[in-house]
Amino acid sequence: MDPKKVPQHIAIIMDGNGRWAKKRMLPRIAGHKEGSESVRAVLKACAEFGVKYLTLYAFSTENWRRPDEEVDFLMGLFSQTIDNEIEELMENEVKLKFLGRLEKFSPGLKKKMREAMEKTKNNKRITLNVMVNYGGRAEIVDALNEIIASGEKGADEDLINKHLYTRGMPDPDLLIRTASEMRVSNFLLWQIAYAEIYVTAALWPDFRREELIKAIEDFQKRVRKFGKTKEQIDAA
């Protein structure tokens, strides 16, 4: 891995928790619990490698359709993780942001999320975006409604960017999806327009430092053209 060519922003669709648990004849919640360990490992590695933004798809607007027991466990896991990890996030200069339609969560969980964001807001080593009750289409709808409410008569790309949940951040350079799934699942639909996509068979609970290195090494082999020809890129 070339340390000079590490992506500035990595986004990950964390898939395969349920399959990981099923392979071991465990309940699905065991997969989510083990998956939270992968979050810790990947965040630590990203900070070490010099990645500035890590965006994780933790809970989609569609995930409310899952069994109540699983949803309740995930809500509890979010709450417990904030309690357990907040001091380490501070020690490692991690800015934590929960992005999505947060109003649907319980008052207690919303309070914890907001307090964690406030506490870590001045940290500068790496920003961890946890996308919860998130959908790419919902984000664009919310951005357009903000623009309309502000009285703007029209919109361009720059204006829409300023009203996205990820406002002020660069778009992802690398989008990783685990568990061999070949779709973007309503994730960062606006922001991944030019992201390099890397799909791995590794299930999310098995995705740790070495798997991340493989993804970054693959990214570094790509030629990012942004509409130009390879000859133009080489000449520059």
C-alpha positions in Angstrom: 0.0 0.0 0.0 1.3 3.4 -1.0 0.9 5.7 2.0 0.8 8.7 -0.4 -2.2 7.4 -2.3 -4.6 6.6 0.5 -8.2 7.7 -0.2 -9.3 10.7 1.7 -12.8 9.5 2.2 -13.9 5.8 2.4 -17.6 4.8 2.6 -18.6 1.3 3.5 -21.9 -0.7 3.1 -21.5 -3.2 5.9 -23.2 -6.3 4.8 -23.2 -10.0 5.9 -23.8 -9.8 9.7 -26.8 -12.1 9.5 -25.0 -14.6 7.2 -22.0 -14.6 9.5 -24.2 -15.6 12.4 -26.2 -18.2 10.4 -23.0 -19.9 9.3 -22.2 -20.4 13.0 -25.8 -21.3 13.9 -26.0 -18.2 16.0 -28.8 -15.6 16.2 -28.6 -12.6 13.9 -27.8 -10.3 16.7 -24.5 -12.2 17.3 -23.5 -11.1 13.8 -24.3 -7.4 14.6 -22.3 -7.6 17.8 -19.3 -9.1 16.1 -19.7 -6.5 13.3 -19.3 -3.7 15.8 -15.8 -5.1 16.5 -15.1 -4.7 12.8 -16.1 -1.0 13.0 -13.6 -0.5 15.8 -10.8 -2.2 13.8 -11.5 -0.4 10.6 -11.8 3.0 12.2 -8.5 2.4 14.0 -6.8 1.4 10.8 -8.2 4.3 8.8 -6.9 6.7 11.3 -3.5 5.1 11.2 -3.4 5.1 7.4 -4.3 8.8 7.2 -7.9 8.5 5.9 -9.8 11.7 6.9 -13.4 10.6 6.6 -15.0 7.2 7.2 -18.7 6.8 6.4 -20.5 3.7 7.5 -24.0 2.6 6.5 -25.3 1.5 9.9 -29.1 1.6 9.6 -31.2 2.4 6.6 -34.7 3.9 6.3 -35.8 0.5 5.1 -34.2 -1.4 8.1 -37.2 -0.6 10.3 -39.0 -3.4 8.4 -36.7 -6.0 10.1 -38.0 -8.1 13.0 -38.7 -6.0 16.1 -36.3 -8.0 18.2 -33.4 -7.2 15.8 -34.3 -3.5 15.5 -34.5 -3.3 19.3 -31.1 -4.9 19.6 -29.6 -2.5 17.1 -31.0 0.5 19.0 -29.5 -0.9 22.2 -26.2 -1.6 20.5 -26.0 2.0 19.2 -26.6 3.3 22.7 -24.2 0.9 24.4 -21.5 1.6 21.8 -21.7 5.4 22.4 -21.3 4.8 26.1 -18.4 2.4 25.7 -16.5 4.2 23.0 -16.9 7.9 23.6 -13.7 8.3 25.7 -11.6 6.3 23.2 -13.0 8.5 20.4 -11.8 11.5 22.3 -8.4 10.1 23.0 -7.9 9.3 19.3 -9.2 12.6 18.1 -12.2 11.1 16.2 -15.1 13.5 15.3 -18.3 11.5 15.5 -21.3 12.4 13.4 -24.7 10.6 13.2 -26.3 11.5 9.9 -29.8 10.7 8.7 -33.4 11.4 9.9 -32.6 11.3 13.6 -36.0 12.4 14.7 -37.4 8.8 14.5 -35.2 7.5 17.3 -36.2 7.5 20.9 -35.6 10.7 22.9 -32.9 8.9 25.0 -30.9 7.7 22.0 -31.2 11.1 20.2 -29.9 12.8 23.3 -26.9 10.4 23.5 -26.2 10.9 19.8 -26.3 14.7 20.1 -24.2 14.7 23.2 -21.5 12.5 21.5 -21.4 14.7 18.5 -21.1 17.8 20.6 -18.3 16.3 22.7 -16.3 15.2 19.7 -16.9 18.2 17.4 -13.5 19.7 17.7 -11.5 16.5 17.1 -9.6 16.6 13.9 -7.7 13.4 13.2 -10.6 11.6 11.4 -14.4 12.1 11.0 -16.6 9.0 11.5 -20.0 9.4 9.9 -22.5 6.9 11.1 -25.5 6.9 8.8 -28.6 5.9 10.7 -32.2 6.0 9.5 -30.5 7.0 6.3 -31.5 6.8 2.7 -29.8 8.4 -0.3 -33.2 9.5 -1.8 -34.4 10.8 1.5 -31.2 12.9 1.8 -31.7 14.5 -1.6 -35.4 15.1 -0.7 -34.4 16.8 2.6 -31.8 18.9 0.8 -34.3 20.1 -1.8 -36.9 20.9 0.8 -34.3 23.0 2.7 -33.5 24.8 -0.5 -37.2 25.5 -1.2 -37.8 26.7 2.4 -34.9 29.1 2.1 -36.6 30.9 -0.7 -34.2 29.9 -3.5 -35.7 30.1 -7.0 -33.5 27.4 -8.4 -30.7 25.0 -7.6 -27.3 23.9 -9.0 -25.0 21.2 -7.8 -23.0 23.5 -5.5 -26.2 24.6 -3.7 -27.4 21.0 -3.3 -24.0 20.0 -1.9 -24.4 22.7 0.8 -27.7 21.1 2.0 -26.7 17.4 2.0 -26.1 15.7 5.4 -22.4 15.5 4.4 -22.1 19.2 3.7 -18.6 20.5 3.9 -17.0 17.0 3.3 -15.4 15.7 0.2 -17.2 13.0 -1.7 -16.1 9.4 -1.1 -13.1 8.3 -3.1 -13.7 4.6 -2.4 -17.0 2.7 -1.7 -16.6 -0.7 -0.2 -19.3 -3.3 -0.1 -18.9 -6.6 1.8 -20.5 -10.0 1.4 -20.3 -10.0 -2.5 -23.5 -7.8 -2.9 -23.4 -5.9 -6.2 -25.7 -2.9 -5.5 -25.5 0.4 -3.8 -28.7 0.0 -1.7 -29.8 3.7 -1.7 -26.5 4.7 -0.1 -24.9 8.2 -0.8 -26.6 8.3 -4.2 -25.4 11.9 -4.9 -21.9 11.6 -3.3 -20.7 8.4 -5.0 -21.0 9.7 -8.5 -17.3 9.2 -9.1 -16.3 6.8 -6.3 -14.3 3.7 -7.1 -16.3 0.7 -6.0 -14.7 -2.3 -4.4 -16.8 -5.5 -3.6 -15.4 -8.3 -1.4 -16.7 -11.7 -0.5 -15.7 -11.1 3.1 -18.7 -10.8 5.5 -18.6 -7.6 7.5 -17.7 -9.3 10.9 -14.6 -10.7 9.1 -13.6 -7.4 7.5 -10.7 -6.1 9.6 -7.4 -4.4 8.9 -6.0 -6.8 6.3 -9.3 -6.7 4.3 -9.1 -2.9 4.4 -5.6 -2.9 3.1 -6.7 -5.2 0.2 -9.4 -2.6 -0.7 -7.0 0.3 -0.6 -4.4 -1.5 -2.6 -7.0 -2.3 -5.3 -8.1 1.4 -5.2 -4.5 2.5 -5.8 -4.4 0.5 -9.0 -7.3 2.4 -10.5 -6.9 5.3 -12.9 -9.4 8.0 -11.8 -10.4 9.9 -15.0 -13.4 12.0 -14.0 -14.5 12.1 -17.6 -11.0 12.7 -19.1 -9.0 10.3 -21.2 -6.2 8.2 -19.9 -3.8 10.2 -22.1 -5.0 13.5 -20.6 -4.4 12.1 -17.1 -0.9 10.8 -18.0 0.0 14.2 -19.6 -1.0 16.0 -16.4 
